[in-house]
Amino acid sequence: MADAIADTRRLYTKPQNLNDAYGPPSNFLEIDVSNPETVGVGRTRYTTYEVRLKTNLPIFKLKESCVRRRYSDFEWLRAELERESKVVVPPLPGKALFRQLPFRGDDGIFDDSFIEERRQGLEQFLNKVAGHPLAQNERCLHMFLQDEIVDKNYTPSKVRQA
């Protein structure tokens, strides 16, 4: 019986203080991919997505940022992370080659349902990648998430804590 009492004592936790309950959340990183916009005409037509970041992680220089990116930018980021980091990089949503064939009954890669599906896939991809502690040290990820223009001629390096 003494053992049973000792076991239940471990369940008591210290009461949460007001700071814990109402203070800022410990660490958070939220990335939304939204507001797809298709620009251009004919062969120069492409879709961009708004990438919005909110975080309190000290490694990011901006606590909130918003940039526009196209699918090829996501491909660049994935290739850079595969080359530069030790992270197993998740796949991007597919290239949709069949959607680019002529004589389809819909808008192909510019069809609303396809754009929405791709948007969700890109958002999942970014949240997985950016949530990885090793990926967070890569300059390419910071540039992708926070710089207005992705400098694809950048010098790969590690980001240090601010």
Sine and cosine of phi, psi and omega as CSV:
sin_phi,cos_phi,sin_psi,cos_psi,sin_omega,cos_omega
0.00,0.00,-0.58,0.82,0.01,-1.00
-0.87,0.49,-0.59,0.81,0.03,-1.00
-0.89,0.45,-0.65,0.76,-0.01,-1.00
-0.88,0.47,-0.64,0.77,0.01,-1.00
-0.92,0.38,-0.67,0.74,0.02,-1.00
-0.88,0.47,-0.63,0.78,0.00,-1.00
-0.90,0.44,-0.66,0.75,-0.04,-1.00
-0.95,0.31,-0.45,0.89,0.00,-1.00
-0.89,0.46,-0.52,0.85,-0.02,-1.00
-0.92,0.38,-0.33,0.94,-0.05,-1.00
-0.97,0.24,-0.36,0.93,0.00,-1.00
-0.94,0.34,0.77,-0.64,0.02,-1.00
-0.92,-0.39,0.31,-0.95,0.01,-1.00
-0.95,0.30,0.62,-0.79,-0.04,-1.00
-0.89,0.46,0.57,-0.82,-0.01,-1.00
-0.97,0.25,0.73,-0.68,0.04,-1.00
-1.00,0.04,0.17,-0.98,-0.07,-1.00
-0.88,0.48,-0.59,0.81,0.01,-1.00
-0.88,0.48,-0.70,0.72,0.02,-1.00
-0.90,0.43,-0.67,0.74,-0.08,-1.00
-0.95,0.32,-0.64,0.77,-0.13,-0.99
-0.89,-0.45,0.01,1.00,0.00,-1.00
-0.97,0.24,0.01,-1.00,0.01,-1.00
-0.90,0.44,0.53,-0.85,0.04,-1.00
-0.88,0.47,0.46,-0.89,-0.09,-1.00
-0.81,0.58,-1.00,0.06,0.02,-1.00
-0.85,-0.52,0.74,-0.67,0.07,-1.00
-0.65,-0.76,0.47,-0.88,0.01,-1.00
-0.54,-0.84,0.93,-0.36,0.00,-1.00
-0.88,-0.48,0.78,-0.63,0.05,-1.00
-0.79,-0.61,0.82,-0.57,0.06,-1.00
-0.91,-0.42,0.69,-0.73,0.14,-0.99
-0.93,-0.36,0.86,-0.50,-0.12,-0.99
-0.49,-0.87,-0.10,-0.99,0.08,-1.00
0.72,0.70,0.86,0.51,0.05,-1.00
-0.89,0.46,0.65,-0.76,0.04,-1.00
-0.72,-0.70,0.80,-0.60,0.05,-1.00
-0.99,-0.12,0.77,-0.64,-0.04,-1.00
-0.81,-0.59,0.36,-0.93,0.05,-1.00
0.99,0.10,0.06,-1.00,0.02,-1.00
-0.70,-0.71,0.40,-0.92,0.06,-1.00
0.84,0.55,-0.75,-0.66,-0.08,-1.00
-0.96,0.30,-0.28,0.96,-0.01,-1.00
-0.99,-0.10,0.20,0.98,-0.03,-1.00
-0.99,0.16,0.70,-0.71,0.07,-1.00
-0.44,-0.90,0.23,-0.97,-0.03,-1.00
-0.93,-0.38,0.71,-0.71,0.11,-0.99
-0.93,-0.37,0.39,-0.92,-0.01,-1.00
-0.79,-0.61,0.56,-0.83,0.08,-1.00
-0.99,0.11,0.78,-0.62,0.05,-1.00
-0.92,-0.38,0.93,-0.36,-0.07,-1.00
-0.93,-0.38,0.79,-0.61,-0.04,-1.00
-0.88,-0.47,0.68,-0.73,0.17,-0.99
-0.72,-0.69,0.77,-0.64,-0.02,-1.00
-0.39,-0.92,0.29,-0.96,0.20,-0.98
-0.83,-0.56,0.24,0.97,0.04,-1.00
-0.93,0.36,0.78,-0.63,-0.08,-1.00
-0.89,0.45,-0.38,0.93,-0.06,-1.00
-0.94,0.35,-0.38,0.92,0.02,-1.00
-1.00,0.01,0.77,-0.64,-0.08,-1.00
-0.95,0.32,-0.54,0.84,0.05,-1.00
-0.96,-0.27,0.68,-0.73,0.01,-1.00
-0.99,0.11,-0.37,0.93,0.10,-1.00
-0.62,-0.79,0.68,-0.73,0.06,-1.00
-0.48,-0.88,0.35,-0.94,0.02,-1.00
-0.54,-0.84,0.85,-0.53,0.00,-1.00
-0.72,-0.70,0.27,-0.96,0.09,-1.00
-0.94,-0.34,0.69,-0.72,-0.01,-1.00
-0.69,-0.72,0.49,-0.87,0.09,-1.00
-0.94,-0.33,0.18,-0.98,-0.10,-1.00
-0.82,0.57,-0.66,0.75,-0.03,-1.00
-0.89,0.46,-0.47,0.88,0.08,-1.00
-0.92,0.38,-0.63,0.78,0.04,-1.00
-0.91,0.42,-0.63,0.77,0.04,-1.00
-0.89,0.46,-0.66,0.75,0.03,-1.00
-0.88,0.48,-0.73,0.69,-0.01,-1.00
-0.86,0.51,-0.71,0.70,-0.02,-1.00
-0.87,0.49,-0.71,0.71,0.00,-1.00
-0.89,0.45,-0.66,0.75,0.01,-1.00
-0.90,0.44,-0.70,0.72,-0.01,-1.00
-0.91,0.42,-0.62,0.78,0.03,-1.00
-0.90,0.44,-0.60,0.80,-0.06,-1.00
-0.98,0.19,-0.63,0.78,-0.19,-0.98
-0.99,-0.13,-0.44,0.90,-0.12,-0.99
-0.91,-0.41,0.15,-0.99,0.03,-1.00
-0.99,-0.14,0.33,0.94,-0.04,-1.00
-1.00,0.08,0.66,-0.76,0.17,-0.99
-0.98,0.18,0.94,-0.34,-0.13,-0.99
-1.00,0.07,0.81,-0.59,0.01,-1.00
-0.92,0.40,0.35,-0.94,0.00,-1.00
-0.96,0.29,0.39,-0.92,0.14,-0.99
-1.00,0.07,0.34,-0.94,0.15,-0.99
-0.86,0.50,0.53,-0.85,-0.17,-0.99
-0.85,0.53,0.23,-0.97,-0.03,-1.00
-0.96,0.27,-0.32,0.95,0.05,-1.00
0.88,0.47,0.77,0.64,-0.03,-1.00
-0.89,0.46,-0.62,0.78,-0.01,-1.00
-0.91,0.42,-0.47,0.88,-0.01,-1.00
-0.95,0.31,-0.27,0.96,-0.02,-1.00
-1.00,-0.02,-0.03,1.00,0.01,-1.00
-0.94,0.33,0.56,-0.83,0.03,-1.00
-0.95,0.31,0.18,-0.98,0.09,-1.00
0.90,0.43,0.50,0.86,0.09,-1.00
-1.00,0.09,0.33,-0.94,0.01,-1.00
-0.99,0.10,-0.14,0.99,0.00,-1.00
-0.85,-0.53,-0.21,-0.98,-0.03,-1.00
-1.00,0.06,0.23,0.97,0.02,-1.00
0.87,0.49,-0.78,-0.62,-0.04,-1.00
-0.95,0.31,-0.10,1.00,0.05,-1.00
-0.97,-0.25,0.14,0.99,0.05,-1.00
-0.95,0.32,0.67,-0.74,-0.07,-1.00
-0.82,0.58,-0.68,0.74,-0.06,-1.00
-0.93,0.38,-0.60,0.80,0.04,-1.00
-0.92,0.39,-0.69,0.72,-0.01,-1.00
-0.87,0.49,-0.65,0.76,0.00,-1.00
-0.92,0.40,-0.67,0.74,0.03,-1.00
-0.88,0.48,-0.71,0.71,0.00,-1.00
-0.91,0.42,-0.65,0.76,0.01,-1.00
-0.84,0.54,-0.72,0.69,0.01,-1.00
-0.89,0.46,-0.67,0.74,0.01,-1.00
-0.90,0.44,-0.65,0.76,0.01,-1.00
-0.92,0.40,-0.63,0.78,0.02,-1.00
-0.91,0.42,-0.69,0.72,0.04,-1.00
-0.89,0.46,-0.70,0.71,0.02,-1.00
-0.83,0.56,-0.78,0.62,-0.06,-1.00
-0.90,0.44,-0.65,0.76,-0.01,-1.00
-0.92,0.40,-0.61,0.79,0.06,-1.00
-0.91,0.42,-0.75,0.66,-0.06,-1.00
-0.90,0.43,-0.78,0.62,-0.08,-1.00
-0.93,0.36,-0.37,0.93,0.03,-1.00
-0.98,0.19,-0.16,0.99,-0.03,-1.00
-1.00,0.09,0.83,-0.55,-0.06,-1.00
-0.83,0.56,-0.59,0.81,0.00,-1.00
-0.95,0.31,-0.63,0.78,0.01,-1.00
-0.91,0.42,-0.52,0.85,-0.01,-1.00
-0.90,0.44,-0.31,0.95,0.02,-1.00
-1.00,0.06,-0.11,0.99,-0.10,-1.00
-1.00,0.04,0.77,-0.64,-0.03,-1.00
-0.87,0.49,-0.57,0.82,-0.03,-1.00
-0.88,0.48,-0.59,0.81,0.01,-1.00
-0.92,0.39,-0.69,0.72,0.01,-1.00
-0.88,0.47,-0.70,0.72,0.00,-1.00
-0.89,0.46,-0.70,0.71,-0.01,-1.00
-0.87,0.48,-0.68,0.73,-0.08,-1.00
-0.99,0.15,-0.47,0.88,-0.21,-0.98
-0.80,-0.59,-0.28,0.96,-0.01,-1.00
-1.00,-0.03,0.62,-0.78,-0.02,-1.00
-0.84,0.54,-0.68,0.73,-0.04,-1.00
-0.86,-0.52,0.71,-0.70,0.05,-1.00
-0.99,0.15,0.90,-0.43,0.03,-1.00
-1.00,0.06,0.99,-0.13,-0.09,-1.00
-0.96,0.28,-0.06,1.00,0.08,-1.00
-0.97,-0.24,0.31,0.95,-0.03,-1.00
-0.90,0.44,0.24,-0.97,0.09,-1.00
-0.99,-0.14,0.90,-0.44,-0.02,-1.00
-0.85,0.53,0.66,-0.75,0.06,-1.00
-0.31,-0.95,0.15,-0.99,0.04,-1.00
-1.00,-0.05,0.55,-0.83,0.05,-1.00
-1.00,-0.09,0.70,-0.71,0.02,-1.00
-0.99,-0.11,0.45,-0.89,0.07,-1.00
-0.83,0.55,0.62,-0.78,-0.03,-1.00
-0.91,0.41,0.00,0.00,0.00,0.00
